[in-house]
Amino acid sequence: MAADNCQPVRLLIADDQELAREALRGMLKRDPQIDVEAEAASDTEAIRLCQRWRPDLVLMTYASRHDRSATTRAIRQAHPSTRVLVVTMHEDTDYLVSRLPSAVPQTHCRPGGDGCVL
């Protein structure tokens, strides 16, 4: 990952909604320490693009209609140095934590249904 005087963090955005990817890219491209290298619209594409680009970080959304645990696990196993940041508005944090324990080493959930960062 990038330090203060090093190369920017190479980022892959993974979300099935094009509008969400565009919004995330728009926010993140303003930061000179972040280089959005690729965007994935599906789990399969996220895994393939990780193989091709070897990002430092994957920013992945987690919605109730998708189970991203297998994708997260596959990325972490194939690319141990790649970090995966999972962002969700899913309200059942117990479910999320039970689905991703081996794939996501740290979990932080905001109380009150404001979402969860895994």
RODREN-64919 format. One record per atom (N, C-alpha, C): z, y, x; residue in one letter; residue number from 1. Coordinates in steps of 0.02 Angstrom, whole numbers. Layout:
N
{{Z,Y,X},'A',NUM}
...
***
This chain:
118
{{0,-59,42},'M',1}
{{0,0,0},'M',1}
{{0,62,44},'M',1}
{{-21,116,15},'A',2}
{{-27,177,53},'A',2}
{{41,208,67},'A',2}
{{48,236,126},'A',3}
{{107,275,144},'A',3}
{{86,348,142},'A',3}
{{131,393,162},'D',4}
{{117,464,158},'D',4}
{{53,484,194},'D',4}
{{40,456,253},'N',5}
{{-18,477,292},'N',5}
{{-70,422,300},'N',5}
{{-69,373,257},'C',6}
{{-116,317,261},'C',6}
{{-170,323,208},'C',6}
{{-209,271,204},'Q',7}
{{-263,267,155},'Q',7}
{{-234,267,84},'Q',7}
{{-273,289,35},'P',8}
{{-251,287,-35},'P',8}
{{-238,215,-58},'P',8}
{{-196,209,-108},'V',9}
{{-185,144,-141},'V',9}
{{-249,126,-178},'V',9}
{{-274,66,-164},'R',10}
{{-334,41,-197},'R',10}
{{-313,8,-263},'R',10}
{{-339,33,-319},'L',11}
{{-315,13,-385},'L',11}
{{-369,-19,-427},'L',11}
{{-350,-70,-464},'L',12}
{{-392,-101,-515},'L',12}
{{-358,-90,-582},'L',12}
{{-393,-63,-630},'I',13}
{{-367,-54,-698},'I',13}
{{-393,-111,-741},'I',13}
{{-348,-145,-776},'A',14}
{{-368,-201,-820},'A',14}
{{-343,-188,-891},'A',14}
{{-390,-175,-935},'D',15}
{{-374,-164,-1006},'D',15}
{{-436,-180,-1046},'D',15}
{{-428,-212,-1103},'D',16}
{{-486,-232,-1142},'D',16}
{{-517,-174,-1181},'D',16}
{{-482,-118,-1185},'Q',17}
{{-507,-59,-1221},'Q',17}
{{-537,-8,-1174},'Q',17}
{{-601,6,-1182},'E',18}
{{-635,53,-1138},'E',18}
{{-602,122,-1139},'E',18}
{{-581,145,-1198},'L',19}
{{-549,210,-1203},'L',19}
{{-485,213,-1162},'L',19}
{{-446,159,-1164},'A',20}
{{-384,157,-1125},'A',20}
{{-399,159,-1050},'A',20}
{{-450,121,-1028},'R',21}
{{-469,122,-958},'R',21}
{{-491,191,-936},'R',21}
{{-531,224,-978},'E',22}
{{-554,292,-963},'E',22}
{{-496,340,-958},'E',22}
{{-448,335,-1003},'A',23}
{{-389,380,-1002},'A',23}
{{-348,369,-938},'A',23}
{{-336,306,-922},'L',24}
{{-298,291,-861},'L',24}
{{-334,316,-799},'L',24}
{{-400,302,-796},'R',25}
{{-440,325,-738},'R',25}
{{-437,401,-733},'R',25}
{{-444,435,-790},'G',26}
{{-442,508,-790},'G',26}
{{-377,536,-763},'G',26}
{{-322,505,-782},'M',27}
{{-257,528,-757},'M',27}
{{-248,513,-683},'M',27}
{{-267,453,-664},'L',28}
{{-252,429,-596},'L',28}
{{-299,458,-543},'L',28}
{{-360,475,-561},'K',29}
{{-407,499,-511},'K',29}
{{-388,568,-484},'K',29}
{{-343,602,-518},'R',30}
{{-320,667,-494},'R',30}
{{-274,662,-434},'R',30}
{{-246,603,-423},'D',31}
{{-200,592,-368},'D',31}
{{-239,569,-307},'D',31}
{{-238,607,-252},'P',32}
{{-276,588,-193},'P',32}
{{-250,525,-159},'P',32}
{{-191,503,-177},'Q',33}
{{-163,442,-148},'Q',33}
{{-181,380,-187},'Q',33}
{{-223,388,-239},'I',34}
{{-244,331,-280},'I',34}
{{-321,330,-282},'I',34}
{{-349,272,-267},'D',35}
{{-421,262,-270},'D',35}
{{-435,207,-321},'D',35}
{{-459,227,-380},'V',36}
{{-476,178,-432},'V',36}
{{-542,145,-411},'V',36}
{{-537,84,-386},'E',37}
{{-596,49,-360},'E',37}
{{-635,10,-411},'E',37}
{{-599,-14,-463},'A',38}
{{-633,-57,-512},'A',38}
{{-595,-56,-577},'A',38}
{{-631,-76,-630},'E',39}
{{-602,-82,-697},'E',39}
{{-624,-147,-727},'E',39}
{{-577,-181,-758},'A',40}
{{-591,-246,-789},'A',40}
{{-579,-241,-864},'A',40}
{{-625,-269,-902},'A',41}
{{-619,-269,-975},'A',41}
{{-591,-335,-1002},'A',41}
{{-583,-384,-957},'S',42}
{{-557,-449,-979},'S',42}
{{-515,-480,-923},'S',42}
{{-478,-532,-940},'D',43}
{{-438,-567,-890},'D',43}
{{-482,-598,-837},'D',43}
{{-536,-630,-858},'T',44}
{{-582,-662,-811},'T',44}
{{-612,-611,-763},'T',44}
{{-631,-554,-789},'E',45}
{{-659,-502,-747},'E',45}
{{-606,-474,-699},'E',45}
{{-544,-468,-721},'A',46}
{{-490,-444,-677},'A',46}
{{-482,-490,-617},'A',46}
{{-481,-555,-629},'I',47}
{{-474,-604,-575},'I',47}
{{-534,-600,-528},'I',47}
{{-594,-596,-556},'R',48}
{{-655,-592,-515},'R',48}
{{-656,-528,-473},'R',48}
{{-638,-472,-503},'L',49}
{{-638,-409,-466},'L',49}
{{-584,-406,-413},'L',49}
{{-528,-439,-425},'C',50}
{{-476,-443,-373},'C',50}
{{-503,-481,-312},'C',50}
{{-540,-533,-325},'Q',51}
{{-570,-571,-270},'Q',51}
{{-619,-528,-231},'Q',51}
{{-658,-489,-266},'R',52}
{{-709,-448,-234},'R',52}
{{-680,-387,-198},'R',52}
{{-636,-350,-231},'W',53}
{{-612,-286,-205},'W',53}
{{-546,-290,-168},'W',53}
{{-506,-342,-180},'R',54}
{{-440,-349,-148},'R',54}
{{-398,-286,-155},'R',54}
{{-384,-265,-216},'P',55}
{{-346,-203,-226},'P',55}
{{-274,-211,-202},'P',55}
{{-243,-154,-188},'D',56}
{{-172,-154,-172},'D',56}
{{-130,-163,-235},'D',56}
{{-156,-137,-291},'L',57}
{{-119,-136,-353},'L',57}
{{-166,-149,-412},'L',57}
{{-143,-190,-459},'V',58}
{{-178,-199,-522},'V',58}
{{-133,-169,-577},'V',58}
{{-161,-122,-614},'L',59}
{{-127,-93,-671},'L',59}
{{-154,-128,-732},'L',59}
{{-112,-169,-764},'M',60}
{{-134,-211,-819},'M',60}
{{-94,-197,-881},'M',60}
{{-128,-189,-937},'T',61}
{{-92,-180,-1000},'T',61}
{{-78,-249,-1030},'T',61}
{{-26,-251,-1070},'Y',62}
{{-5,-314,-1101},'Y',62}
{{7,-300,-1175},'Y',62}
{{-39,-323,-1217},'A',63}
{{-34,-313,-1289},'A',63}
{{-14,-379,-1322},'A',63}
{{11,-375,-1382},'S',64}
{{34,-436,-1416},'S',64}
{{-22,-485,-1429},'S',64}
{{-84,-461,-1431},'R',65}
{{-140,-506,-1446},'R',65}
{{-166,-543,-1384},'R',65}
{{-141,-523,-1325},'H',66}
{{-163,-555,-1263},'H',66}
{{-104,-581,-1224},'H',66}
{{-109,-640,-1196},'D',67}
{{-58,-668,-1153},'D',67}
{{-83,-661,-1081},'D',67}
{{-58,-612,-1046},'R',68}
{{-81,-597,-979},'R',68}
{{-43,-635,-925},'R',68}
{{3,-680,-945},'S',69}
{{43,-715,-895},'S',69}
{{1,-757,-848},'S',69}
{{-49,-793,-874},'A',70}
{{-91,-835,-832},'A',70}
{{-133,-792,-785},'A',70}
{{-157,-736,-809},'T',71}
{{-197,-691,-767},'T',71}
{{-155,-661,-712},'T',71}
{{-96,-638,-730},'T',72}
{{-50,-609,-680},'T',72}
{{-32,-660,-627},'T',72}
{{-17,-720,-649},'R',73}
{{0,-774,-603},'R',73}
{{-58,-791,-557},'R',73}
{{-119,-795,-584},'A',74}
{{-178,-811,-544},'A',74}
{{-191,-757,-491},'A',74}
{{-183,-695,-509},'I',75}
{{-194,-640,-461},'I',75}
{{-141,-643,-407},'I',75}
{{-78,-652,-425},'R',76}
{{-24,-653,-376},'R',76}
{{-29,-714,-330},'R',76}
{{-51,-771,-355},'Q',77}
{{-58,-830,-313},'Q',77}
{{-117,-824,-265},'Q',77}
{{-173,-798,-288},'A',78}
{{-232,-792,-246},'A',78}
{{-226,-733,-197},'A',78}
{{-188,-682,-215},'H',79}
{{-183,-621,-175},'H',79}
{{-110,-599,-173},'H',79}
{{-69,-632,-133},'P',80}
{{3,-616,-132},'P',80}
{{20,-544,-114},'P',80}
{{-23,-511,-77},'S',81}
{{-9,-442,-59},'S',81}
{{-27,-392,-114},'S',81}
{{-65,-415,-164},'T',82}
{{-83,-371,-220},'T',82}
{{-24,-369,-268},'T',82}
{{-3,-309,-284},'R',83}
{{51,-299,-333},'R',83}
{{19,-293,-402},'R',83}
{{55,-315,-453},'V',84}
{{31,-310,-522},'V',84}
{{83,-270,-561},'V',84}
{{61,-214,-590},'L',85}
{{103,-173,-632},'L',85}
{{79,-184,-704},'L',85}
{{123,-213,-744},'V',86}
{{106,-227,-814},'V',86}
{{140,-175,-857},'V',86}
{{100,-141,-898},'V',87}
{{125,-90,-943},'V',87}
{{112,-112,-1015},'V',87}
{{162,-104,-1058},'T',88}
{{154,-127,-1126},'T',88}
{{195,-84,-1174},'T',88}
{{175,-85,-1236},'M',89}
{{214,-55,-1290},'M',89}
{{244,-111,-1333},'M',89}
{{238,-173,-1310},'H',90}
{{265,-230,-1346},'H',90}
{{339,-220,-1356},'H',90}
{{364,-230,-1417},'E',91}
{{434,-217,-1432},'E',91}
{{480,-275,-1419},'E',91}
{{455,-336,-1413},'D',92}
{{497,-394,-1403},'D',92}
{{504,-408,-1328},'D',92}
{{552,-374,-1296},'T',93}
{{560,-380,-1224},'T',93}
{{582,-450,-1203},'T',93}
{{621,-484,-1245},'D',94}
{{641,-553,-1229},'D',94}
{{580,-598,-1223},'D',94}
{{532,-589,-1269},'Y',95}
{{470,-628,-1266},'Y',95}
{{432,-613,-1201},'Y',95}
{{426,-549,-1185},'L',96}
{{389,-530,-1125},'L',96}
{{421,-558,-1062},'L',96}
{{486,-550,-1056},'V',97}
{{520,-575,-997},'V',97}
{{514,-651,-992},'V',97}
{{515,-686,-1048},'S',98}
{{509,-759,-1047},'S',98}
{{438,-781,-1028},'S',98}
{{388,-740,-1042},'R',99}
{{318,-758,-1028},'R',99}
{{298,-745,-956},'R',99}
{{331,-698,-922},'L',100}
{{307,-677,-857},'L',100}
{{357,-685,-799},'L',100}
{{407,-728,-804},'P',101}
{{457,-728,-751},'P',101}
{{431,-746,-681},'P',101}
{{387,-793,-676},'S',102}
{{362,-812,-610},'S',102}
{{304,-768,-587},'S',102}
{{273,-735,-634},'A',103}
{{216,-693,-616},'A',103}
{{236,-623,-596},'A',103}
{{290,-599,-624},'V',104}
{{312,-530,-611},'V',104}
{{383,-532,-583},'V',104}
{{391,-512,-520},'P',105}
{{456,-518,-488},'P',105}
{{508,-468,-513},'P',105}
{{488,-412,-542},'Q',106}
{{536,-362,-565},'Q',106}
{{516,-340,-635},'Q',106}
{{567,-326,-676},'T',107}
{{555,-305,-744},'T',107}
{{600,-245,-760},'T',107}
{{572,-195,-792},'H',108}
{{610,-138,-816},'H',108}
{{588,-123,-886},'H',108}
{{634,-128,-933},'C',109}
{{617,-114,-1003},'C',109}
{{657,-53,-1026},'C',109}
{{623,-7,-1058},'R',110}
{{656,52,-1086},'R',110}
{{682,33,-1155},'R',110}
{{744,47,-1170},'P',111}
{{771,31,-1236},'P',111}
{{740,75,-1290},'P',111}
{{745,51,-1351},'G',112}
{{721,91,-1408},'G',112}
{{649,80,-1425},'G',112}
{{618,28,-1400},'G',113}
{{548,13,-1418},'G',113}
{{498,60,-1388},'G',113}
{{516,96,-1334},'D',114}
{{470,142,-1303},'D',114}
{{420,108,-1257},'D',114}
{{427,43,-1249},'G',115}
{{381,8,-1206},'G',115}
{{417,-23,-1147},'G',115}
{{378,-57,-1106},'C',116}
{{407,-96,-1052},'C',116}
{{360,-94,-992},'C',116}
{{389,-89,-934},'V',117}
{{351,-94,-872},'V',117}
{{376,-156,-837},'V',117}
{{331,-204,-825},'L',118}
{{350,-267,-795},'L',118}
{{324,-270,-724},'L',118}
***
